[in-house]
């Protein structure tokens, strides 16, 4: 564990870092090396650096690419893209040493707020069937199971659950 991880804010009794210590902001080119490190630490089949680079100029134009920062260090990122009134949470990753501190929740809430302000009615995502922690987070925000994708993930091969959140009242 690096020194900057050791010097991070300590979670409060609920397991979250203090509300004021988590900053969610648009990703910048200077963030990409850390974003890639987090991605590689978080996923067995990570996105490439080029994939992230292509999103930077599109931010705010159908794509929201946000980073979560603690103590000046990028420790997570989230990407949501939109088409008309639907959006997909394409990526949400937190550095393993910073999980269960509220970073993913803050990123997700920020992205959902932006989607709602942009007129999005529904948000979809895929999540590994074995990733119960992520499923719990998504359910806590109102996402519901709407389907499955067989063998969606590689490395290891695994099915995905398809979740949906309706942002507009029914």
Secondary structure, 3 states (H helix, E strand, C coil): CCHHHHCCCCCCCCCCCCHHHEEEEECCHHHHHHHHHHHHHHCCCCCCHHHHHHHHCCECCCEEEEEEEECCEEEEEEEEEEECCEEEEEEEEECHHHCCCCHHHHHHHHHHHHHHHCCCCEEEEEEECCCHHHHHHHHHCCCEEEEEEEEEECCCCEEEEEEEEECCCC
